[in-house]
Amino acid sequence: MPDLRVISRRKFTTVLALSFFVYGVILMLSFYLFSHWLIDKKEREKFRSEVTIEAINKERFLNLYLGKLSRSLLSIAYNPYFTSYIADPSYINSAEFLFLTIMLEHDDYMQLRFIGADGRERLRFDRDRPEGYPYKPARLQDKSGRYYFRESLKLKEGEIHTSKIDYNIENGKVVHPIVPVFRVSTPIYFRGKLQGVLTINTFAQKIIELFTSSPSFETVIFDREGYVIYADGHFYDKEYQPRKITELLPLHPADLPRKAKEEYISEKDRLYVKAMPMGTRLIYVAFRLKPDTALTLKKEDYQAAGLMLLILILLALPLSWLLSRPTEHMFEIVARQRQELEELTHTLEDRVRQKTEENARKDRLIIHQARLAELGEMIGNIAHQWRHPLTRLSLLLQNIKALSHKGRLDGERLEKMLATANEQIFFMSDTIDNFKDFYKPAAESGDFTLKEAYEKVMEIIGYDLKHKNITVSYHEQEPVRFHGKLNQFAQVLLNLIGNARDALMERNVPHPAIRIEARKEGEHWLIEVTDNAGGIPPEHLAKIFEPYFSTKAERGTGVGLYMVKTIIEEKFGGSVRVENDQEGARFTLILPVEESTKES
């Protein structure tokens, strides 16, 4: 007869072992799901950060290319050889020489044409392929029916028309093999009367391939109506080879941005769409993560997690047996479980540390972009400061040469001219010293006044403001003193005054003015920087201090005001607010009054 106590013990041991096994499987499955969620969250955040930077870089590339092309077009329009031909067609040889020279200099230009007001071509040079030799075609054509010609006729002098990226059409037919073309045009006037349209056709293939190339993203370009312009290395034309964006990407028309700078992002599909201005037109650029890119959800991560799950399930079998052993073995089992939990904790700590390092890299990227923006501002201001002395030096050299040829350059006159030239050179040298001192970081903190910071900024940007006829006024009820690094605070003022200047110029304000006012309220200094540019759109006020947010159409980086807020809050213990008044925007710096300032 079987021993009942033995049977009961066996059942108990079996149930206990099974319970521990099931508990272990549930625990490991939970860990696997948590790992899956954490990896997915990390990859989504990395995708958003990387694709935003990618879009910013692509938009800058496009703006630089369009700016270069537009400047080239206007330089031809105002060249004396061309204007002489417009005034008197008998100077056609001079104009043809100019066109040939321009075509030789720019091997990406496919055509350079002047089309009369009646639509008939008057001057034309062609190139059959990039880097090919330019030539005059045997026949000139009638372009009166082409959309870019008709739209260009409606523009004012100096305005630029940008065409669609479409197929090249000659004599009313699409050229084969297919040649994608992009055009810029400007109307030509003489004594107030429209004479025709000057047009540059460029080979779009190379520039679009450069624009869309990326190691991490597949890039698709399409228009406002959802017709694809470029995808998978192929160009499309909605008139001859239409293709909808919905055939390529999981996009609904309602998802598309409607204005420049607007965006749509789907972290689930790893898809980002941004509307970008292309001259007078708006294009849409879609970035989709490549399947094999480093930003894709790492296959190795899931394999490792799956392998870990399998190993832990297999470990659960002997562990369940160990946990079901008599009571004297419980301590050893608990110790092993504790070790496993510690390893799990270390794994989570490593992931948190990785996330912290990623955030630090993002902060370094923002600081780097701010420094690049400072460098661009510095170069622009130096150019403004140097323009006048360089002009004077050029005139002096021309006078010396002319007097020398005429034999009228005596020693006294030469000495006078050289002295004047040295004055201009010393002025330029002082300008470099001022900029070097401004952008050199201060080694230590110290006491300084608001007036000192303001004067330091005006040494840098004052000439540019004066050149643009912007009135700047400064008023303080009493001397405002701070403790910290003068250059950091001056950088804050430079960003605020520079933003006000850009807004005034962009909106062509009749009597542009910037006011800096300072007063004390209780235990705080209030420093207001105000302009009369009309203010900031209300929907932008809440996001104005966010990194990468910019209200400037082309030139903004979106880091200037972010750095203003960071410096004031972290370096000076204050705060910044922005609001609109009746005339424009008002930025207010709120800073604590230092103890040393109170005593003085």
C-alpha positions in Angstrom: 0.0 0.0 0.0 1.5 3.4 -1.0 2.6 5.9 1.6 0.0 8.8 1.6 2.5 11.2 3.1 4.9 10.5 0.2 2.2 11.0 -2.4 1.1 14.4 -0.8 4.6 15.6 -0.7 5.2 14.7 -4.4 2.0 16.6 -5.4 3.0 19.6 -3.3 6.5 19.6 -4.9 5.1 19.3 -8.4 2.6 22.1 -7.8 5.2 24.3 -6.2 7.7 23.7 -9.0 5.1 24.4 -11.7 4.1 27.6 -9.9 7.6 28.9 -9.8 8.1 27.9 -13.4 5.0 29.8 -14.5 6.0 32.8 -12.4 9.5 32.8 -14.0 8.0 32.6 -17.5 5.7 35.6 -16.8 8.5 37.6 -15.3 10.8 37.0 -18.3 8.0 37.7 -20.7 7.4 41.0 -19.0 11.1 41.9 -19.2 11.1 41.1 -22.9 8.1 43.3 -23.5 9.6 46.1 -21.5 12.9 45.8 -23.4 10.9 45.9 -26.7 9.1 49.1 -25.5 12.3 50.8 -24.4 14.1 50.0 -27.6 11.2 51.3 -29.7 11.0 54.5 -27.7 14.7 55.1 -28.1 14.5 54.6 -31.9 11.5 56.9 -32.2 13.3 59.7 -30.4 16.5 59.1 -32.5 14.4 59.2 -35.7 12.7 62.5 -34.8 16.0 64.1 -33.9 18.0 62.9 -36.9 15.2 63.6 -39.5 14.8 67.1 -38.2 18.5 67.9 -38.6 18.4 66.2 -42.1 15.5 68.4 -43.2 17.2 71.6 -41.9 20.4 70.7 -43.8 18.4 70.0 -47.0 16.5 73.2 -46.8 19.7 75.2 -46.4 21.2 73.4 -49.4 18.2 74.3 -51.5 18.2 78.0 -50.4 22.0 78.3 -51.1 21.5 76.9 -54.6 18.5 79.1 -55.5 20.3 82.1 -54.1 23.3 81.5 -56.2 21.2 80.9 -59.4 19.1 84.0 -58.8 22.2 86.2 -58.2 23.7 84.9 -61.5 20.5 85.7 -63.4 20.3 89.3 -62.1 24.0 89.8 -62.7 23.4 89.0 -66.4 20.3 91.2 -66.5 22.2 94.2 -65.3 25.5 93.5 -67.2 26.5 96.5 -69.5 26.9 94.1 -72.5 23.3 92.9 -72.1 21.7 96.3 -71.3 23.5 97.8 -74.3 21.8 95.2 -76.5 18.4 95.9 -74.9 18.8 99.6 -75.7 20.2 99.0 -79.2 19.8 95.5 -80.8 22.8 96.2 -83.0 25.0 95.3 -80.0 23.9 91.7 -80.4 27.6 90.5 -80.7 28.4 91.8 -77.2 25.3 90.1 -75.8 26.2 86.8 -77.5 29.8 87.1 -76.1 28.4 87.6 -72.6 26.0 84.6 -73.0 28.8 82.3 -74.2 31.1 83.4 -71.4 28.4 82.7 -68.8 27.6 79.3 -70.3 31.3 78.3 -70.3 31.6 79.4 -66.7 28.6 77.3 -65.5 28.6 73.8 -66.9 25.3 73.0 -65.2 23.4 75.5 -67.3 21.5 73.8 -70.1 20.2 77.0 -71.8 20.6 80.7 -71.5 17.9 82.7 -73.4 16.4 86.1 -73.9 12.8 85.9 -75.0 11.1 89.0 -76.5 7.8 90.3 -75.1 6.0 88.6 -78.0 7.3 85.2 -76.9 9.9 84.8 -79.7 13.4 83.9 -78.7 16.0 86.6 -79.5 19.2 85.2 -78.0 19.9 81.6 -77.1 22.8 79.3 -76.2 22.4 75.6 -75.6 24.3 72.7 -74.0 23.3 69.1 -74.8 24.7 67.6 -71.6 26.3 68.7 -68.3 29.9 69.8 -68.9 29.3 69.8 -72.7 30.4 72.7 -74.9 27.7 75.5 -75.4 26.5 76.5 -78.9 24.0 78.7 -80.7 21.0 76.7 -82.1 20.2 76.9 -85.7 16.6 77.9 -85.0 15.0 80.2 -82.5 11.5 79.1 -81.2 8.2 80.7 -80.1 7.8 80.3 -76.3 4.7 82.5 -75.9 2.6 79.5 -74.8 5.0 78.3 -72.1 3.7 78.8 -68.5 7.0 80.1 -67.1 7.2 82.8 -69.8 3.6 84.0 -69.2 4.1 84.1 -65.4 7.4 85.9 -65.7 5.8 88.7 -67.7 3.6 89.6 -64.7 6.6 90.3 -62.4 8.2 93.6 -61.6 11.8 94.5 -62.4 14.3 92.5 -60.4 11.7 89.9 -59.3 12.6 86.2 -59.9 10.3 83.5 -61.2 11.1 79.8 -60.4 9.6 77.1 -62.6 8.5 73.6 -61.8 11.0 70.8 -62.1 9.6 69.2 -65.4 10.7 67.8 -68.7 12.5 69.8 -71.3 10.2 70.7 -74.3 11.4 71.9 -77.6 9.2 72.8 -80.6 6.2 71.7 -78.5 7.5 68.1 -77.9 9.2 66.4 -75.0 12.9 65.9 -75.6 14.1 62.3 -75.5 15.9 60.9 -73.7 14.1 62.6 -70.9 16.0 65.7 -69.5 14.6 67.1 -66.3 14.9 70.9 -66.2 14.6 73.7 -63.6 14.4 77.4 -64.7 14.7 80.8 -63.2 13.4 83.9 -65.1 13.2 87.6 -64.6 11.5 90.3 -66.7 13.6 92.8 -68.6 12.6 96.5 -68.7 14.0 99.4 -70.6 12.9 102.9 -69.7 9.9 101.5 -67.9 8.7 99.3 -70.9 8.7 95.5 -70.8 11.2 94.1 -73.4 11.0 90.4 -72.6 12.2 87.7 -70.2 15.7 86.5 -69.4 15.8 82.7 -68.5 18.3 80.2 -67.3 17.6 76.5 -67.7 19.6 74.2 -65.5 20.1 70.4 -65.6 18.0 69.3 -62.6 19.3 65.7 -62.5 22.6 66.4 -60.7 21.3 69.0 -58.2 18.3 66.9 -57.2 20.5 63.8 -56.8 22.7 65.8 -54.4 19.7 67.2 -52.6 18.1 63.8 -52.0 21.3 61.8 -51.3 21.4 60.5 -47.7 22.9 57.5 -46.0 19.9 57.1 -43.7 16.8 58.3 -45.5 14.9 57.7 -48.7 13.9 61.1 -50.1 10.8 61.8 -52.3 9.9 65.2 -53.7 6.3 66.0 -54.7 4.1 69.0 -55.4 1.1 70.6 -53.6 -1.4 68.4 -55.6 0.4 65.2 -54.5 2.1 64.5 -57.8 5.6 63.0 -57.5 8.5 65.0 -58.9 11.4 62.7 -58.0 11.5 59.3 -56.3 13.8 56.2 -56.4 16.2 57.9 -58.9 13.4 58.8 -61.4 11.8 62.1 -62.4 8.1 62.4 -63.1 6.0 65.0 -64.8 2.3 65.1 -64.0 1.5 66.2 -67.6 3.3 63.3 -69.3 4.1 60.7 -66.6 1.8 61.3 -63.6 2.4 59.4 -60.3 0.7 60.1 -57.0 2.5 60.2 -53.7 -0.1 57.9 -52.2 1.2 55.1 -54.4 4.6 55.4 -52.7 4.0 56.4 -49.1 1.3 55.9 -46.5 0.1 59.5 -46.7 -3.4 61.0 -46.7 -3.9 64.4 -48.4 -5.3 65.8 -45.1 -1.9 65.0 -43.5 0.1 67.2 -45.9 1.4 70.6 -44.6 -0.1 73.6 -46.3 2.4 76.3 -45.6 6.2 76.7 -45.8 8.0 75.4 -42.7 5.1 73.2 -41.7 5.7 69.5 -41.2 4.1 66.1 -40.7 5.7 63.3 -38.9 4.7 59.6 -38.4 7.0 57.9 -35.9 5.2 54.7 -36.5 6.0 54.6 -40.2 9.3 56.4 -39.7 8.1 59.1 -42.1 8.6 62.9 -42.1 7.2 65.4 -44.6 8.2 69.1 -44.7 7.0 71.9 -47.0 9.9 73.9 -48.3 9.9 77.1 -50.3 11.6 76.8 -53.7 11.6 80.4 -54.8 8.1 81.4 -55.7 6.9 77.8 -55.4 6.3 75.3 -52.6 7.6 71.7 -52.8 7.1 68.9 -50.4 10.0 66.7 -49.3 9.3 63.3 -47.7 12.0 61.5 -45.7 11.5 57.8 -44.9 14.0 55.8 -42.9 15.9 53.2 -45.0 15.3 49.6 -43.9 19.1 49.0 -43.5 20.0 52.3 -41.8 21.5 52.5 -38.3 18.4 54.3 -37.1 16.1 51.4 -37.9 14.9 49.3 -35.0 18.0 47.2 -34.5 17.6 43.6 -35.5 20.4 42.7 -33.2 18.6 44.2 -30.2 15.5 42.0 -30.8 17.7 38.9 -31.4 19.5 39.6 -28.2 16.3 40.1 -26.3 14.8 37.0 -27.8 17.9 34.9 -27.0 17.8 36.3 -23.4 14.1 35.3 -23.1 14.9 31.8 -24.3 17.8 31.4 -22.0 15.8 32.7 -19.0 12.9 30.3 -19.8 15.3 27.4 -19.9 16.8 28.6 -16.7 13.4 28.7 -15.2 13.2 24.9 -15.3 16.1 24.2 -13.0 15.3 27.2 -10.9 11.8 25.9 -10.3 13.3 22.6 -9.2 15.7 24.4 -6.9 12.9 26.6 -5.4 10.9 23.5 -4.7 13.7 21.8 -2.8 13.4 21.7 1.0 13.5 24.9 3.1 17.3 24.7 3.8 18.0 25.6 0.1 15.6 28.7 0.1 18.3 31.2 1.1 20.6 30.1 -1.8 17.7 30.5 -4.3 16.7 33.9 -2.9 20.4 35.1 -3.2 20.4 33.9 -6.9 17.2 35.8 -7.6 18.6 38.9 -5.9 21.7 38.7 -8.2 19.4 38.4 -11.3 17.4 41.5 -10.2 20.7 43.4 -9.6 21.8 42.6 -13.2 18.4 43.7 -14.5 18.8 47.0 -12.5 22.3 47.5 -14.0 20.9 47.0 -17.5 18.2 49.6 -16.9 20.8 52.0 -15.5 23.0 51.5 -18.6 20.0 52.4 -20.8 19.3 55.5 -18.7 22.9 56.5 -19.0 22.8 56.0 -22.8 19.7 58.2 -23.0 21.5 60.9 -20.9 24.5 60.8 -23.2 22.2 61.2 -26.2 20.6 64.3 -24.7 24.1 65.7 -24.0 25.0 65.2 -27.7 21.8 67.0 -28.7 22.8 69.9 -26.5 26.3 70.0 -28.0 24.7 70.1 -31.4 22.5 73.1 -30.5 25.6 74.9 -29.1 27.6 74.1 -32.2 24.8 75.5 -34.5 24.6 78.6 -32.3 28.3 79.1 -32.8 27.9 78.7 -36.6 25.2 81.3 -36.5 27.5 83.6 -34.5 30.2 83.1 -37.1 27.8 84.0 -40.0 26.7 87.1 -38.1 30.3 88.1 -37.5 31.3 87.7 -41.1 28.3 89.6 -42.3 29.0 92.5 -39.9 32.7 92.6 -40.9 31.6 92.8 -44.6 29.4 95.8 -43.8 32.2 97.5 -41.8 34.8 96.9 -44.5 32.7 97.9 -47.5 33.3 101.7 -47.2 37.1 101.6 -46.5 37.6 99.1 -49.3 35.9 101.4 -51.7 38.0 104.3 -50.6 41.2 102.2 -50.9 40.1 101.2 -54.4 39.6 104.8 -55.4 43.0 105.8 -53.9 44.7 103.2 -56.0 43.0 104.3 -59.1 43.9 107.9 -58.5 47.6 107.0 -57.8 47.6 105.0 -61.1 46.0 107.9 -63.1 48.2 110.6 -61.6 51.3 108.4 -62.2 50.4 107.9 -65.9 49.9 111.7 -66.3 53.2 112.5 -64.6 51.5 114.5 -61.9 52.2 112.2 -58.9 54.8 114.2 -56.8 56.1 113.1 -53.5 53.9 115.3 -51.3 50.7 114.1 -53.0 51.8 110.4 -52.8 52.5 110.8 -49.1 49.0 112.3 -48.5 47.3 109.5 -50.4 49.4 106.8 -48.6 48.4 108.4 -45.2 44.8 108.3 -46.2 45.2 104.6 -47.2 46.8 103.8 -43.9 43.9 105.4 -42.1 41.5 103.0 -43.8 43.7 100.0 -43.2 44.0 101.0 -39.4 40.2 101.3 -39.3 39.8 97.8 -40.8 42.4 96.4 -38.3 40.5 98.0 -35.4 37.3 96.4 -36.7 38.9 92.9 -36.6 40.2 93.6 -33.1 36.7 94.6 -31.9 35.2 91.5 -33.4 37.9 89.3 -31.9 37.4 90.8 -28.4 33.6 90.4 -28.7 33.6 86.7 -29.6 36.5 85.8 -27.3 35.0 84.0 -24.3 35.7 85.7 -21.0 38.0 83.6 -18.7 36.4 84.7 -15.4 33.2 86.3 -14.2 33.3 89.9 -13.0 31.2 93.0 -12.5 30.0 95.0 -15.5 27.2 97.4 -16.4 24.4 97.1 -18.9 25.8 100.2 -20.7 29.1 98.4 -21.2 27.4 95.4 -22.7 25.3 97.7 -25.0 28.3 99.7 -26.2 30.2 96.4 -26.9 27.3 95.2 -29.1 27.0 98.5 -30.9 30.7 98.3 -31.8 29.8 95.1 -33.7 26.4 95.8 -35.2 26.1 99.6 -35.0 27.5 100.3 -38.5 25.1 97.8 -40.0 22.1 99.4 -38.2 23.2 102.8 -39.3 23.6 101.6 -42.9 20.0 100.3 -42.8 18.7 103.6 -41.3 17.5 101.9 -38.1 17.3 104.2 -35.1 18.5 102.7 -31.8 17.7 104.4 -28.5 19.0 103.4 -25.1 17.6 104.6 -21.7 18.1 103.5 -18.1 16.6 105.0 -15.0 19.8 104.3 -13.1 23.1 102.4 -13.8 22.3 98.7 -14.1 25.1 96.4 -12.8 25.5 92.7 -13.0 28.0 90.0 -12.0 29.0 87.4 -14.6 30.7 87.2 -18.0 30.3 90.3 -20.0 30.6 88.5 -23.4 27.7 86.2 -22.5 25.4 89.0 -21.7 26.5 91.0 -24.7 25.6 87.9 -26.8 22.1 88.0 -25.4 21.7 91.7 -26.5 23.3 91.0 -29.9 20.7 88.2 -30.6 17.7 90.3 -29.5 18.9 93.4 -31.5 19.8 91.3 -34.5 16.4 89.6 -34.5 14.7 93.0 -34.3 16.9 94.3 -37.2 16.0 91.3 -39.4 12.2 91.7 -38.7 12.4 95.4 -39.6 14.2 94.7 -42.8 12.1 91.8 -43.8 8.9 93.8 -43.4 10.2 97.1 -44.9 9.1 99.3 -41.9 9.1 103.0 -43.0 10.8 104.4 -39.9 12.5 101.4 -38.3 13.4 101.8 -34.6 14.7 99.6 -31.8 14.5 100.7 -28.1 16.4 99.4 -25.1 15.0 100.5 -21.8 16.0 99.4 -18.3 14.4 100.0 -14.9 14.2 98.5 -11.4 11.1 96.9 -10.0 11.5 95.7 -6.5 14.3 93.2 -6.4 14.6 92.8 -10.1 16.0 94.6 -13.1 13.7 94.8 -16.1 15.5 95.2 -19.5 13.2 95.7 -22.5 14.2 95.4 -26.1 11.4 96.6 -28.3 10.9 97.2 -32.1 8.2 98.6 -34.4 8.2 95.7 -36.8 4.5 94.7 -36.2 5.1 91.9 -33.7 5.2 88.1 -33.7 2.3 86.0 -34.9 0.3 85.0 -31.7 0.5 81.3 -32.7 4.4 81.5 -32.6 4.7 83.2 -29.2 4.5 80.0 -27.1 7.2 78.2 -29.2 9.5 81.2 -29.8 12.2 79.9 -27.4 12.2 76.3 -28.5 15.3 75.0 -30.3 15.1 74.9 -34.1 12.0 77.0 -34.1 12.4 80.1 -36.4 10.0 82.7 -37.9 12.6 83.6 -40.6 11.8 82.3 -44.0 15.2 81.2 -45.1 18.0 82.4 -42.9 16.9 81.3 -39.5 18.6 78.5 -37.5 16.2 78.5 -34.6 18.9 78.5 -31.9 19.4 82.2 -31.2 16.5 82.8 -28.9 17.0 79.4 -27.3 20.5 80.4 -26.4 19.2 83.8 -25.0 16.8 81.9 -22.7 19.5 79.4 -21.7 22.1 82.1 -20.9 19.7 84.3 -18.9 18.3 81.4 -16.9 21.4 79.3 -16.3 24.2 81.9 -16.2 22.4 84.9 -14.6 19.5 83.3 -12.7 16.9 85.3 -14.5 14.0 84.7 -16.9 12.9 86.0 -20.4 9.4 86.8 -21.6 8.0 87.9 -24.9 4.9 89.8 -25.9 3.5 92.1 -28.5 2.6 95.7 -28.0 0.9 98.2 -30.3 4.0 98.6 -32.6 5.9 95.4 -32.4 7.5 92.7 -30.3 8.9 93.3 -26.8 11.4 91.0 -25.2 11.9 91.5 -21.4 14.9 90.2 -19.4 14.1 89.9 -15.7 17.2 89.6 -13.6 17.8 89.7 -9.9 19.5 92.7 -8.3 22.8 91.6 -6.9 23.7 92.2 -3.3 26.8 94.2 -4.3 24.6 96.3 -6.6 22.1 97.1 -3.7 24.9 98.4 -1.5 26.4 100.6 -4.2 
